Amino acid sequence: MATVVIVGGGLSGLLAALQLAKQGIPVTLFERKQYPFHRVCGEYISNETVPFLRSLGVYPSVFQPPVIRELQLTSVNGRAVTLPLDLGGFGISRFSFDAFLVQHIRAAGATVKEQSEVTQVTFNGQGFDVMAEGQSWTADVVIGAHGKRSRLDTTLNRPFLRKRSPYVGVKYHIRYDQPRNRISLHNFENGYCGISQVEDGKSNLCYLVHRDAVKKHHHIPELEKAVLHRNPYLKEIFTNAEFLFDRPEVINEISFATKGPLEGHVLMGGDAAGMITPLCGNGMAMAIHASKLLAEEVGAFCRNEITRDQMEQRYATRWNNLFAKRLWAGRQIQKLFGSEWASNLAVNLARFAPPIANFLIRQTHGQPF
C-alpha cells in the first residue's frame, strides 16, 4: 500500500489524514507545534461543512458551538448595519477543534508527530524523500497543509514569497457580551476586525492590519488605542472586554497572493493552496472541503486506480473549480474595507441595497457538501 506524508496539521491536513486512515492508507502527519495551541484564525466555520463533518463523526457538538446567523458590519466612523446570513455557520476555537480532530485521527490509525518540522521535501521521480528533525522519511504522496507560510514554501521556491505582504494578523480570546448568533466585522483605518463567539462563552477577536500602522505606533496596544479605538464599537470592546491571553497571537506577512494547489508534485490544501481574505472566516470551510478532494484523489492513487499525473491533474482541476472564484471574489470584496470612505460605502450598500450585499456575502460561501 502506498504511504502518505502530510506536512502541517491545519484543518485540511488533519481531516485528510482522518479520511485516508479510515481507508486503511498508512499516513503520517508532521506538526511543528504541540496540540492544543492557538492559531491566528477567525474561528467561524460556514454551515456548508456540517453534512461532511457529521458524515465523518467529527462535528464538534460536544463543545456546543454557537450557531451564527447574522453579520454586523460597522464602518471606520461607527456607522452600522446588521444582515442575515442565509447559510450561516458555527463558532469553534482552533485550540479545541484541532486537538479534538487529533484524537479522532489517532483512533483511526494515523501517526501524528508533534513538535516535528519538515524542512525538506524532494521528489525523486517515483516518490518523495522527506526530512524532518534531522531524520529521513519516504512517502509515495506528500500533502502540504502547513498554513499561510512555512520553511517548505521556501524550499519549494514558491512564487508568492517573492513579493512581501503588508498584512499582520492579531488575535485574542475575550469575554464580552457579543450576541451568540452574530459575527461582527468592524472597520478601522487600514484594517478590519472580526469578533464572534466560540465555545464556553468566549469570543474570538481577530484583526488584520497594515504593517505600516504597526511600525508607526511601535507596539500593538498603542496601535489599538490610536487606530482601532476610532471606531466606537471597537473602543467599547477593548475598554470593557476581559482579555484572556497574556499577549495576543500575532502572525506577519499574511499573503492573499495567488498560490495554487500543486507545487513540485506536492498537493496543497487549506491556506497552503490559497488564503481567502478573512471576510466571514470561510478559509476554514475551504480547508475542510479541500481535505475531501485530497482524500478522494490520493485514496484513488494509493489503490492504483489512477496514475500520479491523473491524481495531480484531477485534484488541481477540482480545487480550481471550487475555490479559485471564491478567492478572487474575496480579494475584490476586501477593497470595500479598511478605509472610512470604502467602509461607509459597504455599510450603505448593506443598508440600501440588501440584494447586492447578500450577493457579495454568497460569493464567500460555498454549497453544502
N, C-alpha and C positions, 0 to 999 in steps of 0.2 A: 504494500500500500504506500502511495506517495505521502510525503511528510510536508507539513506547512509550518512556517515560522511567521509570527505576527510581531511587528515592531511597534510597540506602543499600546497601552491599554486604554485608549479612548473608547467611546461608545461603539464605533464601527468595529474596532478590533475585538473588544470584549464580546460583542454579540456575534461576530463572525466566528470567533473561537467556540462559542457555545453551540452554534449550529453545526460546525464541522465536527466537533466532538460527538454530537448526537448522531452524526452519520458514520461514526466509527473511524474517522480520519485522525491520525496522530498529529496533534497541533501543540506548539509551544509558543507562549506569548511572553514577550520581554517588556517589562515596565521599569523605567529608571527610578521611580519613587516607590514608596511602600503604602499600600492601602490601609486605612482610608486617608485621603488627603483632599484638600480643596483645589479647585481649578477656577480660573477666571472664565466665567461662563454665565449666561443669562438664566439658566436653570428653569426654563419654561419649555415644555415639550408639546408640540401640536398633537391633537387627538387623532391625526391621521395614523399615528403609530399604534394606537391602542389595540386594534384587532391582531396585529402582528405580535405585540408583546404578550398578549393573552395566549396566543397560539403556542408560544414558547414557554409559557408558565412563569413569565418574569414581569408581568405588570405589577408595579410596586404597591399593591393595595395594602400591604402590611403597614406602610407608612401613612396611610390615609391622606394621600396627596390632595391639596386643594384643587378644585375644578375651576378653571379660569374661563370666563365667558365674555369679558368686556375689556376694551382698551381705552385708557385715558391718555390723552395727548395734551401736553402743555407747551407753549412757546417760551422763548427766552424771557420775555417780559411778563409771563404769567397768564396769558390767555389759555383757556382750557376747553376741551370738548371730550365727551365720552361716547364711544361707539360699541355696538355689539360685535363680538367675534363669532361669525357664523359657525365655524368649526370648533374654535376654542382649543383649550389644552389643559395641561395639569402642571403643577409645580413640584419639583423634587430636587434636592441638592445633589451635586455630583459626589460629595463626601459620602452620602448614604447610598446612592443608587449604584455607583461603581463598585463599592465593596459588596453590596447585595448581589450584583452580577458575578463577581469573582467567586463567591460561594457556589453559585449555580454552575459556573464553568468547571471548577474543580470537581464538583459532584458528577459532572458529565464525563470526566476523564481527561480533560485538557491539563497541560502543565503550565503553570503561571510562575514566572521567575521575576520576583520583585527586586528592586534596587539593583537592576541589571540593565545597563545601557548598551544598545547596539551601536557600534562605532564604524562598522564597515559591512557592506553587502556587495558581493561580486558575483555576477552571472558568468558561469563558466561554459555556457553552451548547452548544457544538459540540466543544470540546476544551479544552486546558489551555495556560496561559501559565506558564512555569517560570523563576524567577530563580535563578541560581547564580553566585557570584563576580562579581556586577555585570553579568552577561550574561543576555540573554533567550533562551529556547528555547520551542518549541511542541511539543505532543505530542497525540496522539489519546487515549492512555491513560497514566495515571500509577499506578505501583505504589509503595506505601510499604513499604520494608524497612529502616527506619532504626534498628531496635533498640528498646531499652527506653524511650527518650525522646529528643526532639530539638527543634530550633527549629521544625520543621514541625508538631509536635504543638501547640506554642503558637500558630502561625499559624492552624491549623485549629480552635483553641479546644476541644480535646478534653476531655470532662468529667473524665477520670481525673486531670487535672492540678490540679483544684480541691481535691483532698484530698491533703495531704502524706503521703508514705510514710515509715515509720520505719526502713526497712531499708537497710543498707550492705553491699555485696559486696566481698570482698577475695580476691585470687588470687595464688598463687605457682606457679612450676615448681620442683621439687625433685628431688634424687636420694635415694632412700630404698628400703629393701628391702620395698616394697609388692608383695604377690603379683600376678603379671601378670594373673591371671584374676579379680581381685577389685575391686569398688568398695566403699569403706568410707564409712559415714555416722556421724560421731562427734558426739554432742550435747554442748553446753555451755550454761551459763545464758544464756537469751535468744538462742540461735542454734544452728547446726549447721554442720559442716564435712565436705565430701566430699573423698575422695582416691582416685585411680585412675591407672593407668599410661597414658601416651600413647606416642608413638614414641620411638625412640632411648634406651630405658631410663629416660626421665624420668617423673615423676609430676606430675599436676596436683593442687594443693591449693587448694580454693576454699571460702570460708565466708561465711555470711550472719549478720549480727549486728544487733541493735537499735542505732539511733544514740545512744540514751541511754547505752549502755555505752561507746561511743567517747568521748562527751563526759565521762563520769565519769573515765575513765582518761587522757584528753587525747591520748595517742599510741597508735598501733597496737601497737608492741612491748610497751608497758605493759599494754594490754588483753589481749594474748595471754598474758603471764605471769600476770596476776591472774585471768583468767577461763578461757581455753581450757585452761591447764595443770591445772585442777582435774580434768579428765578425764585419767586416767593414760595413755590411748592417745595423746591429743594431746600431752601433755607429753613423751612418749618421742619422738614425731615431731619436734616443734620443737627438742628437745635434740640429736638425733642426725642429722637430715637435713642434706644440703648444699643450701642455698638458692641458686638460680641467677639470681634477679633482684637488681639493686641495691636496688630498693624494690618493694613489692607494687603490682599493678594494683588500683585502687580505683574503685568507682562508687557514688554516693549516690542516694538517692530511688528505689530499686528498688520498683516498684509491681506488685502482683498484682491490682489492681482490674480489674473488667470493662472491656474496651476495645471491641473489635468489629472486624469485617473490612472495614468500609466507612465512610468519613468524607469528606464533601464530594466524592463521586464518586471519591475515591482508594481503590484496592483495597489493603488492608493484609495483610501477611504476616509470619510469624515473631513476634518479641516486639512489633512494632508493632501487631499484631492482638490479642495477649493473651499474657501471660507466665505459664507454669506454674511453680509453686513448684519449686525445684530439687531434687526428690527423684528420684534416678537420672538426672538430667540430660536428661530427654526433651524439653525445649524444642527441642533441635537436631533431633530426629526430626520434631517437629511442623512446624518451619520447612521442612524438606526436603519433607514431604508437601504443605504449603501451596503450595510452588512448582509442584507438579504441577497442582493445581487452578487456580492462576493462569495457567499456560501454556495449559492446555486452554481456559479460558473467554476469556482475552484473545486467544488464537490464533483462536478461532471468530469473535470480534468483528472482528478485523483482516481476516479473509477475507470479511466481510459475510454471515456465516451466521446471526448473531444481532444483535439491537439492543443499544444500550448498557444500556437498562433490563434486558433479559434477561441480559446479561453480569453486571451487578451483582447482580441477584436470585439468579441461579444460583450465583454464587460465594459470596455470603453464606449461602445455604441449605446448600450443601455444607460450607462451613467450620464452621458451627454444628453440623451433624450429626456431623462428625468430631471436633471439638475442644472444644465447649462443656462436655460432660460430663467430659472429662479435666481441664480447667481447674478446674471445680467440685470434682472429687474431690481434686485436688492441694491446693486450699485447705483442704479438710476434713482431709486426712491430715496437713497441716502442723501441726495442733493437737496432734499426738502428739509434737512435737519442741520442743526449746528450754527445757525445764524438767526438774528432777530427777524430779518425780512423773510427768509425761507421758512422759518418755523411758524411765523404768523400766517403765511400762505398755506401751510399744511393744515393748521387749525381751521382756517376759513374754508378750505376745501372740505374738511370733515363736517363743518357746521352747515354749509350752504349747498354742498354738492355731495351728499352722502353716497349716491351710487358710484361716483368717481373714487371716493375714499375706500369704499368697500371693494371696488375692483382692485385698487392698489394693494390692499391687505391680502386679497386672494392670491396675488402673484407670489407672495412669500410663503403660502401654504400649499401643500400637495393634496392629493386624494388619499383617502384611507386605503391601506393595503394589508 
